[in-house]
Amino acid sequence: MTLPHEDLAAAWRKARPRPAGRHLDSAASSRQSSRALDAAAHHARHEAELGGYVAEAAAEGLLQQGRSVLAGLVGMAAADLAFVESAQAAFATLLTGWRLPAGARVACLPGEYAPNIAQLGAHGLRPEPLPVNDLGRADLDGVARLLETEPPRFVHLLHVPSHRGVLQPAAEVAALCRAAGVPLVLDAAQSLGHVDTDVGADVVYGTSRKWLTGPRGVGLLVARPAIAAELVPVVPADRAGMRAFESSEAHVAGRIGLTVSVGEHLAAGPDRVRERLAAIGRTARGLLDGVSGWTVVEPHDEPTATTTLRPPDGVDVAATRARLLAEHGIVLTAIGPERAPGEMTGPVLRVSPHVDATLEDLEALAAAL
């Protein structure tokens, strides 16, 4: 059994500090490269030497390059992107600026991320379920009927949920939304750097710290000009377009670290990254399904690197996660049903290796379970 693009994996490992254990938790927070760490530290030192705002102005060319490359991952332009602090901050910024009427309907997956549902409610919006199949994947015929008969104000789609590694048909949903004149907002927190995110959405938001392997404390909100024109910043800014939504009290060093990280992603070859991640997901599911009574949630050939495992009866998922970390140095995430109460019926153990994971890592996890 082999994984593709071993040269990519070797280069990825060489570019990073040696891990203290087996890090299989990129859906939570990935490991940054030494170059990204050094770039962020270099900027922080410039802030100490020059002052924060002078250092930021000196880095503007690099930051603009980052905006361009990141926006390009979702099929948009640098002017369409605002740096924010996290994916949740991006969604809050969007909803605050959009100022949609109270009670407006928003179609989203039954397995929507609970904090997103809370954000919609806090802005007076009414979430309604998109039609899905047994896996929680959007049913395209049902979505088409909904858009034709009862079009919502916008569709919000989790591209890859955080509680299961099921890829949504985002390009097909985007085409249906475009034909119906309904905006599509894509939550790409788990898909940027993981799967193809150039799908034709009207708004895309995400975070630095997961599959793009950037620093924590940085996110992005990208909106096409037609949507951006509808957004009103809370505080009037002297910057045009989406830049008006960037905080001046920002983690600029983190933005620079993300810019370096996305440059490394492009240099590695996004297609090659996606191919290896999908192969890692297939391999993990094959090795882990049925081990000690744990069962895999996703189809084995799902093109993501995220695998979620349902526990056997009587096994505590959180305790298992703690045991794997303490006794074997394996980093995973335990997820409770409160994360997606519309879909989850119990806790799961999430495995989300990046391209540097080896077959030995996955076999060690199977043995430890």
HUHUBEL-V730961 format. One line per field, one symbol per residue. ss: DSSP state (h for helix, s for strand, l for the rest). psi: psi as a letter, one per 20 degrees, with the letter a starting at -180 (. if undefined). burial: + if it has 9 or more other ideal C-beta (glycine too) atoms within 8 Angstrom, else -. A space follows every 10 residues. Layout:
# HUHUBEL-V730961
ss = ???
psi = ???
burial = ???
This chain:
# HUHUBEL-V730961
ss = lllllhhhhh hhhhllllll lsslslllll lllhhhhhhh hhhhhhhhhh lhhhhhhhlh hhhhhhhhhh hhhllllhhh ssssllhhhh hhhhhhhhll llllssssll lllhhhhhhh hhlllssssl lslllllslh hhhhhhhhhl lllsssssls llllllsllh hhhhhhhhhh llssssslll llllllllll llssssslll llllllllss ssslhhhhll llllllllll hhhhhlllll lhhhhhhhhh hhhhhhhhlh hhhhhhhhhh hhhhhhhhll hhhlssllll lllllsssss llllllhhhh hhhhhhhhls slssslhhhh lllllllsss ssllllllhh hhhhhhhhl
psi = pqqrlhhggg hgghiqqpqi boollhigpr pqrhggghgg hgghhhhhhi qghghghhjh gghhgggggg hhhjkarhii pppairghhg gggghghhlq qpipppprqh kqpghgghgg hhjjqopqpq prahijqpoh ghgggghhhm prhrpppogo riiqlppqmh hggggggghi kpqpppokhj hpigrpjmij qhppqarhid iikarrjpaq pppqhhghhi poqgppqjqr bihijppimq mhhhhggggg ghhhgghhnh ggggggghhg ggggghhhpi pkiqppgqqh jplrippqpp qrpipoghhg ggghgghikp oapppriihm iihqirqqpp pmqaiiqrhh ghhhgghh.
burial = --+-+--++- ++--++---- +++++++--+ +++++++-++ ++++-++--- ----++--+- -+++++++++ ++++-+---+ ++++++++++ ++++++++-+ ---+++++++ ++++-++-++ +-+++-++++ ++---+++++ -++++++--- ++++++++++ ++++++++++ --++++++-+ -+++++++++ +++++-+-++ ++++++++++ +++++-++++ +++++-++-- +-+------- ++++++---+ ++++++++++ ++++++-+-+ -+++++++++ +++++-+++- +-++-+++-+ -+-+++++++ +---+-++-+ +-+++--+-+ +++++++-++ --++--++++ +++++++-+- ++++++-++
